Amino acid sequence: MATDRSKVDFLSKSSLPLQILLFFNRVWVFCWFLVLLGVFIWKGTALPYPDTRLAPEILLLFAYLFVENVRLFLCSKGNKIESRLIVLLSTSLMIPSALANVYYIFFQIYVLRIDEIFNVISLIFLVLELAFSAYAILKFSNLAETAAQALGSAVCLLISTLAPPACRGHPSVRRGLATGGRPARSALCGSSVRWLQTTSKRKAA
């Protein structure tokens, strides 16, 4: 029974929203590449494009496609095996991808509305994946659970300050405070909440 619970805990640490987002982003990257490649072919034939700028901007498309596929693969792999290092490495690859999107929005020779729309959507994907990746890294290192426990303890202690006599006199609280264990926090919080409820009922009556 303990083995099954450990397997569930292991699987639950992987971020399902991040994995879904990576799947759709992988599809979007190929659509982005094909559409902008067609746009560059049209620009090269219909607009007076400088010869020294058309080839580098098209090559940047292929470089972007390569970097994004490597990044998405690493992020997906790291999320599945719960590797903070791999997810962090994939997050670092967001920097060249974001710079390429910004270049196509502001600094290429001819910026069309379709360039702006497609690259803004790509930036939105990057921002969302950055947020989910950061949460996954915290979750893999158990920092999220530690922060939640610390926040809960702080809230309980804050509530307990509203009724120090009633809370401090609780027998389980005195025992917990003497030992410094977790029962002190739980009993302190429970007695504080009960005291607040009793006080509110008296005021209402």
C-alpha positions as CSV (number, residue, x, y, z in Angstrom):
1,M,0.0,0.0,0.0
2,A,2.9,2.4,0.8
3,T,4.4,1.6,-2.6
4,D,1.2,2.7,-4.4
5,R,1.1,5.9,-2.5
6,S,4.7,6.7,-3.3
7,K,4.0,6.1,-7.0
8,V,1.0,8.5,-6.8
9,D,3.1,11.1,-5.1
10,F,5.8,10.7,-7.8
11,L,3.4,11.1,-10.7
12,S,1.6,14.1,-9.1
13,K,4.7,16.3,-9.1
14,S,4.8,16.6,-12.9
15,S,2.8,19.5,-14.2
16,L,-0.1,18.5,-16.4
17,P,-0.9,22.1,-17.5
18,L,2.7,22.6,-18.5
19,Q,2.7,19.4,-20.6
20,I,-0.5,20.4,-22.4
21,L,0.9,23.9,-23.1
22,L,4.1,22.3,-24.5
23,F,2.1,20.1,-26.8
24,F,0.1,23.0,-28.3
25,N,3.2,25.2,-28.5
26,R,5.0,22.5,-30.5
27,V,2.2,22.6,-33.0
28,W,2.2,26.4,-33.0
29,V,5.9,26.6,-33.7
30,F,5.5,24.6,-36.9
31,C,2.6,26.8,-38.0
32,W,4.6,29.9,-37.1
33,F,7.5,28.7,-39.2
34,L,5.5,27.8,-42.3
35,V,3.5,31.0,-42.3
36,L,6.4,33.3,-41.8
37,L,8.5,31.4,-44.3
38,G,5.7,32.0,-46.9
39,V,5.6,35.7,-45.8
40,F,9.3,36.0,-46.4
41,I,9.0,34.4,-49.8
42,W,6.3,36.9,-50.7
43,K,8.4,39.8,-49.4
44,G,11.4,38.7,-51.4
45,T,9.4,38.7,-54.6
46,A,7.0,41.7,-54.1
47,L,9.1,44.1,-52.1
48,P,12.5,45.8,-52.8
49,Y,14.3,43.7,-50.2
50,P,18.0,44.3,-49.6
51,D,20.0,41.3,-50.7
52,T,22.1,41.4,-47.5
53,R,19.1,41.2,-45.2
54,L,16.7,38.7,-46.7
55,A,18.9,35.6,-46.3
56,P,19.9,36.3,-42.6
57,E,16.2,36.9,-41.7
58,I,15.2,33.6,-43.3
59,L,18.0,31.7,-41.7
60,L,16.8,33.1,-38.3
61,L,13.5,31.3,-39.0
62,F,15.3,28.0,-39.2
63,A,17.5,28.8,-36.1
64,Y,14.3,29.6,-34.2
65,L,12.6,26.4,-35.3
66,F,15.6,24.4,-34.1
67,V,16.0,26.1,-30.8
68,E,12.3,25.9,-30.0
69,N,12.1,22.2,-30.7
70,V,15.2,21.6,-28.5
71,R,13.6,23.7,-25.8
72,L,10.2,22.1,-25.9
73,F,11.8,18.6,-25.9
74,L,14.0,19.4,-22.9
75,C,11.1,21.0,-21.0
76,S,8.8,18.1,-21.7
77,K,11.5,15.6,-20.7
78,G,12.4,17.4,-17.5
79,N,8.7,17.8,-16.5
80,K,8.1,14.0,-17.0
81,I,11.2,12.9,-15.0
82,E,10.9,15.8,-12.5
83,S,14.4,17.1,-13.2
84,R,14.8,20.7,-12.1
85,L,18.1,21.0,-14.0
86,I,16.6,20.0,-17.4
87,V,13.6,22.3,-16.9
88,L,15.9,25.1,-15.9
89,L,18.0,24.5,-19.0
90,S,15.0,24.6,-21.2
91,T,13.9,27.9,-19.5
92,S,17.3,29.5,-20.4
93,L,16.6,28.7,-24.1
94,M,13.6,31.0,-23.9
95,I,16.0,34.0,-24.0
96,P,17.1,33.5,-27.7
97,S,13.5,32.6,-28.7
98,A,12.1,35.7,-27.1
99,L,14.8,37.9,-28.7
100,A,14.0,36.5,-32.1
101,N,10.3,37.3,-31.6
102,V,11.1,40.8,-30.6
103,Y,13.4,41.2,-33.6
104,Y,10.6,40.1,-36.0
105,I,8.1,42.5,-34.3
106,F,10.3,45.6,-34.3
107,F,13.6,45.3,-36.2
108,Q,13.2,43.4,-39.4
109,I,13.1,45.3,-42.7
110,Y,9.3,45.0,-43.4
111,V,7.0,44.3,-40.4
112,L,3.6,43.2,-41.5
113,R,0.5,42.9,-39.3
114,I,0.8,39.1,-39.6
115,D,4.4,39.3,-38.3
116,E,3.2,41.1,-35.2
117,I,0.3,38.8,-34.5
118,F,2.2,35.6,-34.9
119,N,5.2,36.7,-32.8
120,V,3.1,38.2,-30.1
121,I,1.3,34.8,-29.7
122,S,4.7,33.1,-29.5
123,L,5.7,35.5,-26.8
124,I,2.5,34.7,-24.9
125,F,3.4,31.0,-25.1
126,L,6.8,31.8,-23.7
127,V,5.5,33.8,-20.8
128,L,3.0,31.1,-19.8
129,E,5.6,28.3,-20.1
130,L,8.0,30.4,-18.0
131,A,5.4,30.7,-15.2
132,F,4.5,27.0,-15.3
133,S,8.1,26.0,-15.5
134,A,9.0,28.1,-12.5
135,Y,6.1,26.5,-10.5
136,A,7.3,23.0,-11.6
137,I,10.8,23.7,-10.5
138,L,9.5,24.8,-7.1
139,K,7.3,21.7,-6.9
140,F,10.1,19.4,-7.8
141,S,12.2,20.8,-5.0
142,N,9.3,20.8,-2.5
143,L,9.7,24.5,-2.0
144,A,6.0,25.0,-2.8
145,E,4.9,22.7,0.0
146,T,7.3,24.3,2.4
147,A,6.1,27.8,1.5
148,A,2.5,26.7,1.9
149,Q,3.2,25.2,5.3
150,A,5.0,28.3,6.4
151,L,2.2,30.5,5.2
152,G,-0.3,28.3,7.1
153,S,1.7,28.5,10.3
154,A,2.0,32.3,9.9
155,V,-1.8,32.7,9.5
156,C,-2.4,30.5,12.5
157,L,0.0,32.5,14.6
158,L,-1.5,35.8,13.4
159,I,-5.0,34.6,14.4
160,S,-3.8,33.4,17.7
161,T,-2.6,36.8,18.6
162,L,-6.2,38.0,18.7
163,A,-6.9,35.7,21.6
164,P,-3.7,35.1,23.6
165,P,-5.3,34.1,26.9
166,A,-7.7,31.6,25.5
167,C,-5.1,30.0,23.2
168,R,-2.1,29.9,25.5
169,G,-4.2,28.3,28.2
170,H,-5.1,25.3,26.0
171,P,-3.4,22.1,27.4
172,S,-2.3,20.8,24.0
173,V,-0.8,24.2,23.2
174,R,1.2,24.2,26.3
175,R,2.5,20.8,25.6
176,G,3.3,21.7,22.0
177,L,5.0,24.9,23.0
178,A,7.2,23.0,25.4
179,T,8.3,20.5,22.7
180,G,8.3,23.0,19.8
181,G,6.4,20.5,17.6
182,R,3.7,20.9,14.9
183,P,0.8,20.1,17.4
184,A,1.5,23.5,18.9
185,R,0.7,25.3,15.7
186,S,-2.4,23.2,14.9
187,A,-3.8,23.4,18.5
188,L,-3.0,27.1,18.6
189,C,-4.8,27.7,15.4
190,G,-7.8,25.5,16.3
191,S,-8.3,27.2,19.7
192,S,-8.0,30.6,18.1
193,V,-10.6,29.9,15.5
194,R,-13.0,28.4,18.2
195,W,-12.4,31.5,20.3
196,L,-13.2,33.8,17.4
197,Q,-16.4,31.9,16.6
198,T,-17.6,32.0,20.2
199,T,-16.9,35.8,20.4
200,S,-18.8,36.4,17.1
201,K,-21.8,34.4,18.4
202,R,-21.8,36.4,21.6
203,K,-21.8,39.7,19.7
204,A,-24.5,38.5,17.4
205,A,-26.7,37.5,20.4
